[in-house]
Amino acid sequence: MCSPQVILAAIGAQDQHVCRCHQAGADAPEAGARTDGHPGHPGHAGSTVDRRPRPAGPQARAAEADASAAPGRAATSRRTALRAAVAGALGLAGTAVLAASPAAAAAAPADPPAPSDYPESVPDMLRRGGRRIVDLTHPLSADFPVFQFYVRKPEQRQVMFEDVMGFNSAEWTFNEHAGTHMDVPAHSEAGLATADEIRLEDLVAPLVVVRIADRAERENTTELTVDDLRGWEREHGRIPEGAFVAMDSGWYQRVDDAEAFLQFDRAAEVMRFPGVSVEAAEFLIAERDIVGFGTDTTSLDVGTRVEPLTHRTLLTTGRYGLENLAALDQVPERGATLIVGVPKLRGGFGAPVRAMAFL
């Protein structure tokens, strides 16, 4: 028998000479007739063409139906039917060869439509306005307020310039605890998790916002208390396990005024801004099993506390804290999801973050 290549040539030929035994139409030999041998086809000499009816495969029947529906394409339909029959005879290899032919490519069906039962994606929801994202992050800059006894001011130095090198680039120098940032367990105790070891699952969490802004406006060293947490639960239900709890003291609105934001009392050598009480930290860890908590001030601890006891209570249990959060007053008390983007600083005791609330 002919090779698949010869058969395909016979099927695809239009005005060129092809092997008569593979032609479709009136030129095929009569049943029982013998064919003369000819060069290049040693197996044909003296062979008998079997014209007994053979059951047509489903692909061939479909091609014939197509030909009857469109008589003007009869020649193309016959070739399609023969290709289908040869594909079935040759198996997968033959099918692959046939698929490579231009005619097969032209006849290939269009890509199926996308399924309509996929759940709506987050980008789709944001584009149509069904959901939104609130940025809880302050821009980090050289003038961001830091307590310079502990933290150096951030610095930016441009080192490449577009008009000289074709692009701009800068070098930054900043403390890992400047700006909106994360405190990790190793910040309080060596050997605990560093910035690159925080579990990804803990960086996406139900967001609980507890507001004490009215009280903080009157009393700049107030603290988030267990009573505040229980009051929140009476109104909104139990704080979910695995949640992140944020204290909204309204303090972030002072960030453009370093003196008002830090309120350093030189005589007492303390700062005066709100924080989270040790008792509230213990309650959230032992009774509610949160992943962490944060503040819109520069520290988890109230500014007047010399020893960072709230830090230790939280961080030594393997949880993390966020400091200098922004715009918590634009987020509902419950129902939002916190998303924290954090650089994977190997061995970092903290790291700047991009914190977002998905509503």
C-alpha positions as CSV (number, residue, x, y, z in Angstrom):
1,M,0.0,0.0,0.0
2,C,1.1,3.6,-0.4
3,S,2.8,5.5,2.4
4,P,0.7,8.1,4.3
5,Q,2.5,10.8,2.5
6,V,1.5,9.5,-0.9
7,I,-2.1,9.0,0.2
8,L,-2.2,12.6,1.5
9,A,-0.7,13.8,-1.8
10,A,-3.4,11.9,-3.7
11,I,-6.1,13.4,-1.5
12,G,-4.9,17.0,-1.7
13,A,-3.9,17.1,-5.4
14,Q,-6.1,19.0,-7.7
15,D,-4.6,19.5,-11.1
16,Q,-1.6,17.2,-10.8
17,H,-1.3,13.5,-11.5
18,V,-2.1,11.2,-8.6
19,C,-2.4,7.5,-7.9
20,R,-5.6,6.3,-9.7
21,C,-6.4,3.8,-7.0
22,H,-6.9,6.7,-4.5
23,Q,-8.9,9.0,-6.8
24,A,-12.5,9.6,-6.0
25,G,-15.0,9.7,-8.8
26,A,-15.6,8.1,-12.2
27,D,-11.9,7.4,-13.1
28,A,-11.6,4.7,-10.4
29,P,-11.3,1.1,-11.8
30,E,-14.4,-1.0,-12.0
31,A,-15.1,-3.6,-9.4
32,G,-12.9,-6.7,-9.9
33,A,-10.7,-5.0,-12.5
34,R,-7.0,-5.3,-12.4
35,T,-4.8,-2.3,-12.6
36,D,-1.6,-1.9,-14.5
37,G,1.6,-1.3,-12.6
38,H,3.4,2.0,-12.9
39,P,6.7,3.4,-11.7
40,G,6.9,4.4,-8.1
41,H,4.1,2.0,-7.0
42,P,5.6,-1.5,-7.1
43,G,2.9,-2.8,-4.9
44,H,0.1,-1.9,-7.4
45,A,1.0,-4.2,-10.3
46,G,-1.5,-7.0,-10.7
47,S,-3.4,-6.0,-7.6
48,T,-7.2,-6.2,-7.4
49,V,-9.2,-3.3,-6.2
50,D,-11.9,-4.4,-3.8
51,R,-15.0,-2.4,-4.4
52,R,-17.2,-4.2,-1.9
53,P,-19.1,-1.8,0.3
54,R,-17.5,-1.0,3.6
55,P,-19.2,0.7,6.5
56,A,-18.5,4.3,6.6
57,G,-17.0,5.8,9.8
58,P,-18.7,8.6,11.6
59,Q,-16.3,11.2,10.2
60,A,-16.8,10.1,6.6
61,R,-20.6,10.1,7.0
62,A,-20.4,13.7,8.4
63,A,-18.2,14.7,5.5
64,E,-20.7,13.2,2.9
65,A,-23.6,15.0,4.6
66,D,-21.6,18.2,4.3
67,A,-21.1,17.5,0.6
68,S,-24.8,17.0,-0.1
69,A,-25.7,20.1,1.8
70,A,-23.2,22.2,-0.3
71,P,-22.9,20.8,-3.8
72,G,-20.5,23.6,-4.9
73,R,-18.0,22.2,-2.5
74,A,-18.3,18.6,-3.6
75,A,-14.6,18.1,-4.4
76,T,-13.5,19.6,-1.1
77,S,-16.0,17.5,0.7
78,R,-14.8,14.3,-0.9
79,R,-11.2,15.1,0.1
80,T,-12.4,15.9,3.6
81,A,-14.2,12.5,3.7
82,L,-11.1,10.7,2.5
83,R,-8.9,12.5,5.0
84,A,-11.2,11.4,7.8
85,A,-11.2,7.8,6.6
86,V,-7.4,7.8,6.3
87,A,-7.1,9.4,9.7
88,G,-9.1,6.5,11.2
89,A,-7.0,3.9,9.4
90,L,-3.7,5.4,10.3
91,G,-4.6,6.1,14.0
92,L,-3.2,8.9,16.0
93,A,-0.1,9.3,13.9
94,G,-2.1,9.7,10.7
95,T,-4.4,12.2,12.4
96,A,-1.4,14.3,13.4
97,V,-0.1,14.2,9.8
98,L,-3.5,15.2,8.5
99,A,-3.9,18.0,11.0
100,A,-0.7,19.6,9.6
101,S,-2.2,20.0,6.1
102,P,-3.5,23.5,5.2
103,A,-7.0,22.2,4.3
104,A,-7.4,20.5,7.7
105,A,-6.3,23.7,9.5
106,A,-8.8,25.7,7.5
107,A,-11.6,23.3,8.4
108,A,-10.7,23.3,12.1
109,P,-13.5,24.5,14.4
110,A,-13.2,27.8,16.2
111,D,-12.2,27.8,19.8
112,P,-15.2,27.0,22.0
113,P,-16.7,29.9,24.0
114,A,-15.5,30.4,27.5
115,P,-17.6,28.8,30.1
116,S,-20.1,31.1,31.7
117,D,-20.2,29.4,35.1
118,Y,-16.8,30.6,36.4
119,P,-17.0,32.6,39.6
120,E,-16.6,36.3,39.1
121,S,-12.9,37.3,39.5
122,V,-11.7,40.1,41.9
123,P,-10.5,42.3,39.0
124,D,-14.0,41.9,37.4
125,M,-15.7,43.0,40.6
126,L,-13.4,46.0,41.0
127,R,-13.9,47.1,37.4
128,R,-17.7,47.0,37.6
129,G,-17.6,48.8,40.9
130,G,-19.0,45.9,42.9
131,R,-16.0,45.9,45.2
132,R,-13.3,48.3,46.1
133,I,-9.9,48.5,47.7
134,V,-8.9,50.9,50.4
135,D,-5.2,51.7,50.7
136,L,-4.1,51.5,54.4
137,T,-0.6,52.5,53.6
138,H,1.3,55.8,54.0
139,P,3.8,56.7,51.3
140,L,7.3,56.2,52.5
141,S,9.4,59.3,52.1
142,A,12.3,61.2,53.6
143,D,9.9,63.4,55.7
144,F,7.9,60.5,57.2
145,P,7.9,61.1,61.0
146,V,10.1,58.6,62.9
147,F,11.4,58.7,66.5
148,Q,15.1,59.2,65.6
149,F,16.3,57.8,68.9
150,Y,15.3,54.4,67.5
151,V,14.9,54.8,63.7
152,R,16.9,56.8,61.2
153,K,15.0,59.0,58.7
154,P,14.5,57.4,55.3
155,E,16.7,58.7,52.5
156,Q,16.4,58.6,48.7
157,R,19.3,59.3,46.3
158,Q,18.9,59.2,42.6
159,V,21.8,57.5,40.9
160,M,20.7,57.1,37.3
161,F,19.1,59.8,35.1
162,E,16.9,59.4,32.1
163,D,18.7,62.2,30.1
164,V,22.1,60.5,30.6
165,M,21.5,56.8,30.8
166,G,18.0,56.5,29.3
167,F,16.3,55.5,32.6
168,N,15.9,56.7,36.2
169,S,17.0,54.8,39.3
170,A,17.4,55.6,42.9
171,E,18.9,54.0,46.0
172,W,16.9,54.0,49.3
173,T,18.2,53.8,52.8
174,F,15.5,53.2,55.4
175,N,14.9,51.3,58.7
176,E,12.7,48.3,58.3
177,H,10.4,49.9,60.9
178,A,9.8,53.1,59.1
179,G,6.5,54.1,57.5
180,T,3.7,51.6,57.4
181,H,5.5,48.4,58.4
182,M,5.3,45.0,59.9
183,D,6.7,43.9,63.3
184,V,7.5,40.1,63.1
185,P,8.1,37.7,66.0
186,A,12.0,37.9,65.7
187,H,11.6,41.6,66.5
188,S,10.9,40.6,70.1
189,E,12.8,37.4,70.4
190,A,15.8,35.9,68.5
191,G,15.1,32.6,66.8
192,L,11.4,33.3,66.1
193,A,10.0,33.9,62.6
194,T,11.7,36.6,60.5
195,A,10.1,38.7,57.7
196,D,10.7,36.0,55.1
197,E,9.1,33.3,57.3
198,I,5.6,34.9,57.9
199,R,3.0,32.4,56.6
200,L,1.2,33.6,53.4
201,E,-2.1,32.4,54.8
202,D,-1.8,35.0,57.7
203,L,-1.3,37.9,55.2
204,V,-4.9,37.6,54.1
205,A,-7.4,37.8,57.0
206,P,-10.8,39.1,58.0
207,L,-10.3,42.7,59.1
208,V,-11.9,43.9,62.4
209,V,-11.7,47.6,63.0
210,V,-12.3,48.9,66.6
211,R,-12.7,52.7,66.8
212,I,-11.5,54.7,69.8
213,A,-10.9,58.0,67.9
214,D,-13.3,60.1,69.9
215,R,-11.6,59.0,73.1
216,A,-8.1,59.5,71.7
217,E,-9.0,63.0,70.7
218,R,-9.6,63.8,74.3
219,E,-6.9,61.6,75.8
220,N,-3.8,61.1,73.7
221,T,-2.4,58.2,75.8
222,T,-5.6,56.1,75.8
223,E,-5.4,52.4,75.1
224,L,-7.5,49.8,73.3
225,T,-9.0,47.8,76.1
226,V,-10.8,44.5,76.6
227,D,-14.0,46.5,77.2
228,D,-13.6,48.1,73.8
229,L,-13.3,44.6,72.2
230,R,-16.3,43.2,74.1
231,G,-18.3,46.3,73.1
232,W,-17.4,45.7,69.5
233,E,-18.6,42.1,69.8
234,R,-22.0,43.1,71.3
235,E,-22.6,45.1,68.2
236,H,-21.0,43.0,65.5
237,G,-20.7,39.5,66.8
238,R,-17.7,37.5,68.0
239,I,-14.3,38.4,66.5
240,P,-13.6,35.6,64.0
241,E,-10.8,33.2,64.6
242,G,-7.8,34.1,62.3
243,A,-8.9,37.8,62.1
244,F,-6.6,40.8,62.1
245,V,-7.7,43.5,64.6
246,A,-6.9,47.1,63.9
247,M,-7.2,50.0,66.3
248,D,-8.6,53.2,64.7
249,S,-7.6,56.1,66.9
250,G,-7.8,58.7,64.1
251,W,-4.1,59.3,64.6
252,Y,-3.1,58.7,61.0
253,Q,-4.5,62.1,60.0
254,R,-1.6,63.8,62.0
255,V,1.1,62.1,59.9
256,D,2.0,65.3,58.0
257,D,2.9,67.0,61.3
258,A,5.7,65.1,63.0
259,E,5.3,66.9,66.3
260,A,1.6,66.2,66.5
261,F,2.1,62.6,65.3
262,L,4.8,61.6,67.8
263,Q,4.2,64.1,70.6
264,F,7.6,63.6,72.2
265,D,7.6,64.8,75.8
266,R,11.2,65.8,76.4
267,A,10.8,66.3,80.1
268,A,9.3,62.9,80.7
269,E,11.3,61.3,77.8
270,V,8.2,59.6,76.5
271,M,5.9,60.0,73.5
272,R,2.2,60.6,73.8
273,F,0.0,58.6,71.4
274,P,-2.5,55.8,71.8
275,G,-1.7,52.1,71.8
276,V,-3.1,48.6,72.6
277,S,-3.2,47.5,76.3
278,V,-1.4,44.3,77.4
279,E,-4.7,42.9,78.6
280,A,-6.4,43.5,75.2
281,A,-3.4,41.8,73.5
282,E,-3.7,38.8,75.8
283,F,-7.5,38.5,75.2
284,L,-7.1,38.6,71.5
285,I,-4.4,35.9,71.5
286,A,-5.8,33.5,74.1
287,E,-9.5,34.0,73.7
288,R,-9.9,34.9,69.9
289,D,-6.8,33.4,68.3
290,I,-6.2,36.2,65.9
291,V,-3.3,36.4,63.4
292,G,-2.2,39.8,64.6
293,F,-3.3,43.3,65.3
294,G,-2.2,46.8,64.3
295,T,-2.5,50.5,65.0
296,D,-2.6,53.8,63.1
297,T,0.1,55.1,65.5
298,T,3.9,54.6,65.4
299,S,3.8,51.7,67.9
300,L,1.6,48.9,69.2
301,D,2.4,50.0,72.7
302,V,1.1,53.3,74.1
303,G,3.7,56.0,73.7
304,T,4.2,56.4,77.5
305,R,5.1,52.7,78.0
306,V,8.9,52.4,78.3
307,E,9.0,48.6,78.1
308,P,7.4,47.2,74.9
309,L,5.1,44.8,76.8
310,T,2.3,44.8,74.2
311,H,4.9,44.0,71.5
312,R,6.2,41.0,73.5
313,T,2.8,39.7,74.3
314,L,1.8,39.6,70.6
315,L,5.1,38.8,68.8
316,T,6.5,36.0,71.0
317,T,3.4,33.9,70.2
318,G,4.3,33.9,66.5
319,R,1.9,36.6,65.4
320,Y,2.7,39.8,63.7
321,G,1.8,43.5,64.1
322,L,1.3,46.4,61.8
323,E,2.1,50.0,62.7
324,N,1.4,53.4,61.1
325,L,-1.7,52.1,59.3
326,A,-3.7,54.7,57.3
327,A,-7.3,55.4,56.4
328,L,-8.9,53.0,58.9
329,D,-11.9,55.4,59.1
330,Q,-12.7,54.5,55.5
331,V,-13.1,50.8,56.3
332,P,-16.2,49.3,58.0
333,E,-15.9,47.8,61.4
334,R,-16.4,44.3,60.0
335,G,-16.7,42.6,56.5
336,A,-13.5,43.8,54.9
337,T,-10.5,41.6,54.2
338,L,-7.0,42.6,55.0
339,I,-4.3,41.9,52.3
340,V,-0.7,42.6,53.3
341,G,2.0,42.8,50.7
342,V,5.4,42.5,52.3
343,P,9.0,42.1,50.9
344,K,10.6,38.8,51.7
345,L,13.6,40.2,53.6
346,R,15.7,37.2,54.7
347,G,16.4,37.6,58.4
348,G,14.4,40.8,58.6
349,F,13.1,41.8,62.1
350,G,10.4,43.8,60.2
351,A,9.6,45.1,56.8
352,P,7.7,47.9,55.0
353,V,4.3,46.8,53.8
354,R,1.5,47.7,51.4
355,A,-1.6,47.0,53.4
356,M,-5.0,47.0,51.7
357,A,-8.6,46.4,52.7
358,F,-10.7,44.6,50.2
359,L,-14.3,45.6,50.6
